[in-house]
Amino acid sequence: MQNINQKKIAIVCDWIKDWWWAEIVLEQLLEIFPNVDIFTSIFFQKNNSIFEWRKITTSFIQKIPFLNKSHKLSLMLRPLAFENFDLSEYDLIISSTSAESKWIITKPNSIQICYCHTPTRYFWSHYHEYINMMEFWILNIFWKWLMPKIVFKLRQWDFIAAQRPDYFIANSKNTANRIKKYYNRNSTVIYPCIDISKFKLNEKKENFYLYVWRCIPYKKFDLIVDTFNKNGKRIVLVTNTENKLYKELKEKSNSNIEWKLNISKTETIELFWKAKAFLFPPEEDFWLVPIESMACGTPVIAYSKWWALETVIDWKTWIFFKEQAIESLNEAIKKFEQITFNPNQIRNHVLKFDKKIFKDELLWFIENL
């Protein structure tokens, strides 16, 4: 560690805007390397204490009104933004990315480690889903026409950029497989983690289900609403996304479905603590929310694909459903209600996802380069 502390280190992020799970990884990186500088396309976290005294360099996109608040609309600008960063004074650069921050150019004797949350989804694994769920408002028709015409070139650029990091770290085995498939790069898996001490065990659950995330199409809030409109069971849906989809789904929700918008992290943790089960309906590379749920002793009902299959003990910590369909989810809920779960066993299962383990594994990886 002493040798690392003598190095000049930078952390590069796609954007720092909302506070979700990639930002939790960033927070832990800042705890490991307290004196690093940060580079990002845009920054809107001025009231967050962890950034108070840090040197943060933003790109030219930060100064462009409207585009700086919509990272999707600045898609064509971000590669140029990251290539324009001057990182020549840094010995070690860690890019934390699911998009373009790996595009940075470094000097020959510096090292770039890419902590990859997933290869760029809208170019590769989820391209067709993104085409069908664009959120460009009146520009949707234009982008649906344009994207198929330019995506081949964007994929070429993204592949070339993926050859720039010296080392890849994947956040899951699923992501590692995608890195190999799309970028032809090998990677080391180091799972992201949470501060488990912030989540207390609760063995007495209340009679409601819970789902927490951004209300965008592939997160499958529509599946949850349709399922619980049909089964009549109580569920709480938490989001900070007040968009058209949120308004439509809230309007069609029956009285057994309770929506909570823009609540605090403390309130969300309290819901994890009380809920009888957490729902996990999307297809994800890795997701920390179910880990937070299990840290409170709350079991998970999950779509049985990708990362969900990497880290669970079926029937002891999770129940799976095989299709993203009302009937399949309702069947899983019925099975869940026939099983008695052990909250202590559930919490013990996720102790391996404590942030101390993430820090130790990452430091070991870097020190052994």
C-alpha positions as CSV (number, residue, x, y, z in Angstrom):
1,M,0.0,0.0,0.0
2,Q,2.9,2.3,0.7
3,N,4.1,2.0,-2.8
4,I,0.6,2.8,-4.2
5,N,0.3,5.9,-2.1
6,Q,3.5,7.2,-3.7
7,K,1.8,7.1,-7.1
8,K,-0.2,9.8,-8.7
9,I,-3.7,8.3,-9.1
10,A,-6.9,9.4,-11.0
11,I,-10.4,8.0,-11.1
12,V,-12.4,8.4,-14.3
13,C,-16.2,8.0,-14.3
14,D,-18.8,8.2,-17.1
15,W,-20.8,10.8,-15.3
16,I,-21.5,11.8,-11.7
17,K,-25.1,12.8,-11.6
18,D,-27.6,10.6,-9.7
19,W,-26.4,8.4,-6.7
20,W,-26.9,4.8,-7.6
21,W,-24.8,1.6,-7.4
22,A,-21.9,2.6,-9.7
23,E,-21.5,5.7,-7.4
24,I,-21.3,3.3,-4.4
25,V,-18.3,1.7,-6.1
26,L,-16.8,5.2,-6.7
27,E,-17.3,6.1,-3.0
28,Q,-15.4,3.0,-1.9
29,L,-12.6,3.7,-4.4
30,L,-12.3,7.1,-2.8
31,E,-12.0,5.5,0.7
32,I,-9.2,3.3,-0.6
33,F,-7.4,6.1,-2.4
34,P,-8.3,9.3,-0.5
35,N,-6.0,11.7,-2.4
36,V,-7.1,10.8,-6.0
37,D,-8.3,13.3,-8.6
38,I,-11.5,12.7,-10.4
39,F,-12.3,13.1,-14.1
40,T,-15.9,12.8,-15.5
41,S,-18.0,14.1,-18.3
42,I,-20.5,15.9,-16.0
43,F,-20.7,16.5,-12.3
44,F,-23.9,17.4,-10.3
45,Q,-23.2,16.3,-6.8
46,K,-22.1,19.5,-5.2
47,N,-24.0,18.9,-1.9
48,N,-22.4,15.5,-1.4
49,S,-19.8,15.7,1.4
50,I,-17.4,13.1,-0.1
51,F,-16.6,15.5,-2.9
52,E,-16.2,18.7,-0.8
53,W,-12.4,19.1,-1.1
54,R,-11.6,17.0,-4.1
55,K,-10.1,18.1,-7.4
56,I,-12.8,17.3,-10.0
57,T,-12.3,17.9,-13.7
58,T,-15.3,17.9,-15.9
59,S,-15.5,17.8,-19.7
60,F,-16.7,20.5,-22.1
61,I,-20.2,18.9,-21.9
62,Q,-20.6,20.3,-18.4
63,K,-20.9,23.8,-20.0
64,I,-23.5,22.9,-22.6
65,P,-27.0,23.7,-21.4
66,F,-29.6,20.9,-21.6
67,L,-27.1,18.3,-22.9
68,N,-25.2,18.4,-19.5
69,K,-28.4,17.2,-17.8
70,S,-29.2,14.5,-20.3
71,H,-26.3,12.0,-20.7
72,K,-28.2,10.1,-23.3
73,L,-28.4,13.1,-25.6
74,S,-24.7,13.7,-25.3
75,L,-23.9,10.2,-26.5
76,M,-21.9,11.4,-29.6
77,L,-19.9,13.9,-27.5
78,R,-18.7,11.7,-24.7
79,P,-16.0,9.8,-26.6
80,L,-14.4,13.1,-27.6
81,A,-14.8,14.4,-24.1
82,F,-12.9,11.6,-22.5
83,E,-10.2,11.5,-25.2
84,N,-9.6,15.2,-24.5
85,F,-8.7,14.7,-20.9
86,D,-5.0,15.2,-20.2
87,L,-3.9,12.4,-17.8
88,S,-0.2,12.6,-18.6
89,E,0.8,13.3,-15.0
90,Y,-0.9,10.2,-13.5
91,D,0.8,6.8,-12.9
92,L,-2.4,4.9,-12.2
93,I,-5.8,5.6,-13.7
94,I,-8.9,3.6,-12.7
95,S,-11.9,4.0,-15.0
96,S,-15.2,3.0,-13.4
97,T,-17.5,2.5,-16.4
98,S,-20.4,1.1,-18.2
99,A,-20.0,3.5,-21.1
100,E,-17.3,5.8,-22.4
101,S,-14.8,6.6,-19.7
102,K,-12.5,3.8,-20.8
103,W,-11.9,5.9,-23.9
104,I,-9.3,7.9,-22.1
105,I,-5.8,8.0,-23.6
106,T,-2.9,7.5,-21.2
107,K,0.9,7.8,-21.5
108,P,3.0,4.7,-22.2
109,N,4.4,4.1,-18.7
110,S,1.1,4.7,-16.9
111,I,-1.5,1.9,-16.1
112,Q,-5.2,2.0,-16.7
113,I,-7.4,-0.4,-14.8
114,C,-11.0,-0.5,-16.1
115,Y,-13.5,-1.5,-13.5
116,C,-16.3,-2.5,-15.9
117,H,-19.9,-2.6,-14.7
118,T,-20.9,-3.9,-18.2
119,P,-19.7,-3.3,-21.8
120,T,-21.6,-0.4,-23.3
121,R,-25.2,-1.7,-23.3
122,Y,-26.7,0.5,-25.9
123,F,-24.0,-0.6,-28.4
124,W,-24.0,-4.3,-27.5
125,S,-26.1,-6.6,-25.3
126,H,-29.2,-4.3,-24.9
127,Y,-29.0,-2.4,-28.2
128,H,-32.5,-3.5,-29.4
129,E,-34.1,-2.8,-26.0
130,Y,-32.6,0.7,-26.0
131,I,-33.9,1.4,-29.5
132,N,-37.4,0.4,-28.4
133,M,-37.3,2.4,-25.2
134,M,-35.6,5.7,-26.1
135,E,-36.3,8.6,-23.9
136,F,-35.5,11.5,-26.2
137,W,-39.1,12.8,-26.2
138,I,-39.9,14.6,-29.5
139,L,-36.5,13.4,-30.9
140,N,-37.3,9.7,-30.5
141,I,-38.3,9.3,-34.2
142,F,-35.1,11.0,-35.3
143,W,-32.9,8.8,-33.0
144,K,-34.6,5.6,-34.0
145,W,-33.9,6.5,-37.6
146,L,-30.3,7.6,-37.0
147,M,-29.0,5.0,-34.5
148,P,-29.1,2.0,-36.9
149,K,-27.1,4.0,-39.4
150,I,-24.3,4.9,-37.0
151,V,-24.2,2.1,-34.4
152,F,-21.8,0.0,-36.5
153,K,-19.2,2.7,-36.4
154,L,-19.9,3.4,-32.7
155,R,-19.2,-0.3,-32.0
156,Q,-15.9,-0.2,-33.9
157,W,-14.9,2.9,-31.8
158,D,-16.0,1.2,-28.6
159,F,-14.1,-2.0,-29.4
160,I,-10.9,0.1,-30.1
161,A,-11.3,2.0,-26.9
162,A,-11.7,-1.2,-25.0
163,Q,-8.2,-2.2,-26.0
164,R,-6.7,0.9,-24.2
165,P,-7.0,-0.3,-20.6
166,D,-4.1,-2.4,-19.4
167,Y,-6.3,-4.5,-17.2
168,F,-10.0,-5.2,-16.9
169,I,-11.9,-6.0,-13.7
170,A,-15.5,-7.2,-14.1
171,N,-18.2,-6.8,-11.5
172,S,-19.5,-10.3,-12.1
173,K,-18.9,-13.5,-14.1
174,N,-21.7,-12.4,-16.5
175,T,-19.9,-9.1,-17.2
176,A,-16.6,-11.0,-17.6
177,N,-18.2,-13.1,-20.3
178,R,-19.5,-10.1,-22.1
179,I,-16.1,-8.4,-21.9
180,K,-14.7,-11.4,-23.6
181,K,-17.4,-11.6,-26.2
182,Y,-17.6,-8.0,-27.2
183,Y,-14.1,-6.7,-26.5
184,N,-12.1,-10.0,-26.7
185,R,-10.4,-9.1,-23.4
186,N,-9.8,-11.2,-20.3
187,S,-10.8,-9.8,-16.9
188,T,-10.7,-10.6,-13.2
189,V,-14.0,-10.7,-11.3
190,I,-14.2,-8.5,-8.1
191,Y,-17.8,-8.1,-6.9
192,P,-18.9,-4.7,-5.8
193,C,-20.0,-4.6,-2.2
194,I,-21.9,-2.6,0.4
195,D,-21.3,-1.4,3.9
196,I,-23.2,-4.1,5.7
197,S,-22.9,-2.4,9.1
198,K,-25.5,0.1,7.8
199,F,-28.1,-2.6,7.4
200,K,-29.5,-4.2,10.5
201,L,-31.1,-7.6,10.7
202,N,-34.8,-7.8,11.3
203,E,-36.6,-11.1,11.9
204,K,-40.1,-9.7,12.1
205,K,-41.4,-8.8,8.7
206,E,-44.5,-6.8,7.7
207,N,-47.0,-7.9,5.1
208,F,-45.8,-6.1,2.0
209,Y,-43.4,-6.7,-0.9
210,L,-40.8,-4.1,-2.1
211,Y,-39.1,-3.0,-5.3
212,V,-36.6,-0.2,-5.6
213,W,-35.0,1.3,-8.8
214,R,-35.2,3.8,-11.6
215,C,-38.6,3.7,-13.4
216,I,-37.3,2.9,-16.9
217,P,-38.6,0.2,-19.2
218,Y,-36.1,-2.6,-18.8
219,K,-36.3,-2.4,-15.0
220,K,-39.8,-4.0,-15.4
221,F,-41.9,-1.8,-13.2
222,D,-44.7,-2.6,-15.7
223,L,-44.4,-6.3,-14.9
224,I,-44.7,-5.6,-11.2
225,V,-47.7,-3.3,-11.6
226,D,-49.6,-5.7,-13.8
227,T,-48.8,-8.7,-11.5
228,F,-49.9,-7.0,-8.3
229,N,-52.9,-5.4,-10.0
230,K,-53.9,-9.0,-10.6
231,N,-53.0,-10.7,-7.3
232,G,-54.1,-7.8,-5.1
233,K,-51.2,-8.2,-2.7
234,R,-49.6,-5.1,-1.1
235,I,-46.3,-3.8,-2.6
236,V,-44.3,-0.6,-2.2
237,L,-42.5,0.7,-5.3
238,V,-39.7,3.2,-4.7
239,T,-38.1,5.3,-7.5
240,N,-36.6,8.7,-8.1
241,T,-37.6,8.8,-11.7
242,E,-40.6,11.0,-12.3
243,N,-41.0,10.4,-16.0
244,K,-43.9,9.5,-18.4
245,L,-43.6,5.8,-17.6
246,Y,-43.8,6.5,-13.8
247,K,-46.9,8.6,-14.3
248,E,-48.6,6.0,-16.5
249,L,-47.9,3.1,-14.2
250,K,-48.9,5.1,-11.1
251,E,-52.2,6.0,-12.8
252,K,-53.0,2.4,-13.6
253,S,-52.0,1.0,-10.2
254,N,-54.7,-0.3,-7.8
255,S,-54.9,0.8,-4.2
256,N,-52.7,-2.2,-3.0
257,I,-49.7,-0.7,-4.9
258,E,-48.0,2.2,-3.0
259,W,-45.6,4.5,-4.8
260,K,-42.8,6.4,-3.0
261,L,-41.0,9.1,-5.0
262,N,-37.6,10.6,-4.1
263,I,-37.4,9.3,-0.5
264,S,-34.2,9.3,1.5
265,K,-31.7,6.4,1.7
266,T,-32.6,6.1,5.4
267,E,-36.3,5.6,4.5
268,T,-35.4,3.1,1.8
269,I,-33.3,1.0,4.2
270,E,-36.2,1.0,6.6
271,L,-38.4,-0.5,3.9
272,F,-35.7,-3.2,3.2
273,W,-35.8,-3.9,6.9
274,K,-39.6,-4.3,7.1
275,A,-40.5,-5.9,3.7
276,K,-41.4,-9.6,3.6
277,A,-39.6,-10.0,0.3
278,F,-37.7,-7.9,-2.3
279,L,-38.5,-8.3,-6.0
280,F,-35.8,-8.4,-8.6
281,P,-37.5,-8.6,-12.1
282,P,-34.9,-7.2,-14.6
283,E,-32.0,-8.8,-16.4
284,E,-28.9,-7.3,-14.7
285,D,-25.1,-7.7,-14.9
286,F,-24.8,-7.0,-11.2
287,W,-27.1,-5.3,-8.8
288,L,-26.4,-4.3,-5.2
289,V,-30.0,-3.6,-4.2
290,P,-30.9,-7.3,-3.5
291,I,-27.7,-7.5,-1.4
292,E,-28.9,-4.6,0.7
293,S,-32.2,-6.4,1.1
294,M,-30.6,-9.6,2.2
295,A,-28.4,-7.7,4.6
296,C,-31.6,-6.9,6.5
297,G,-32.6,-10.6,6.4
298,T,-35.2,-10.0,3.7
299,P,-35.4,-12.7,0.9
300,V,-35.5,-12.0,-2.8
301,I,-37.9,-13.1,-5.6
302,A,-35.8,-12.8,-8.7
303,Y,-35.8,-13.4,-12.5
304,S,-33.6,-16.4,-12.9
305,K,-31.0,-15.1,-15.3
306,W,-27.4,-13.8,-15.3
307,W,-26.1,-12.3,-12.1
308,A,-29.0,-13.6,-10.0
309,L,-27.7,-17.1,-10.5
310,E,-24.2,-16.3,-9.4
311,T,-24.6,-15.4,-5.8
312,V,-27.6,-17.1,-4.3
313,I,-28.8,-20.2,-2.5
314,D,-32.0,-21.1,-4.1
315,W,-35.0,-21.7,-1.7
316,K,-32.9,-20.5,1.2
317,T,-32.2,-16.8,0.2
318,W,-34.1,-16.4,-3.1
319,I,-37.1,-17.7,-5.1
320,F,-36.7,-17.6,-8.9
321,F,-39.2,-17.1,-11.7
322,K,-38.3,-18.2,-15.2
323,E,-40.1,-15.8,-17.4
324,Q,-40.7,-12.0,-17.2
325,A,-44.4,-12.6,-17.3
326,I,-47.3,-12.2,-14.8
327,E,-48.1,-15.9,-14.5
328,S,-44.5,-16.8,-13.8
329,L,-44.0,-14.1,-11.2
330,N,-47.3,-14.9,-9.5
331,E,-46.3,-18.6,-9.3
332,A,-43.0,-17.6,-7.6
333,I,-44.9,-15.5,-5.1
334,K,-47.2,-18.3,-4.3
335,K,-44.2,-20.6,-3.7
336,F,-42.5,-18.0,-1.6
337,E,-45.5,-17.7,0.7
338,Q,-45.4,-21.5,1.4
339,I,-41.8,-21.3,2.6
340,T,-40.3,-20.2,5.9
341,F,-37.1,-18.2,5.5
342,N,-34.4,-17.8,8.0
343,P,-33.4,-14.1,8.2
344,N,-30.1,-14.9,10.0
345,Q,-29.1,-17.3,7.2
346,I,-30.0,-14.8,4.6
347,R,-27.8,-12.1,6.2
348,N,-24.9,-14.5,6.8
349,H,-25.0,-15.4,3.1
350,V,-24.2,-11.8,2.0
351,L,-21.4,-11.1,4.5
352,K,-19.0,-11.9,1.6
353,F,-20.3,-8.7,0.0
354,D,-19.0,-6.4,2.7
355,K,-17.0,-3.5,1.4
356,K,-13.9,-4.5,3.3
357,I,-13.7,-7.6,1.1
358,F,-14.0,-5.5,-2.0
359,K,-11.2,-3.2,-0.8
360,D,-8.9,-6.0,0.1
361,E,-9.4,-7.8,-3.2
362,L,-8.9,-4.6,-5.2
363,L,-5.8,-3.6,-3.3
364,W,-4.4,-7.1,-3.7
365,F,-5.0,-7.0,-7.5
366,I,-3.3,-3.6,-7.9
367,E,-0.3,-4.4,-5.6
368,N,0.3,-7.6,-7.6
369,L,0.4,-5.9,-11.0
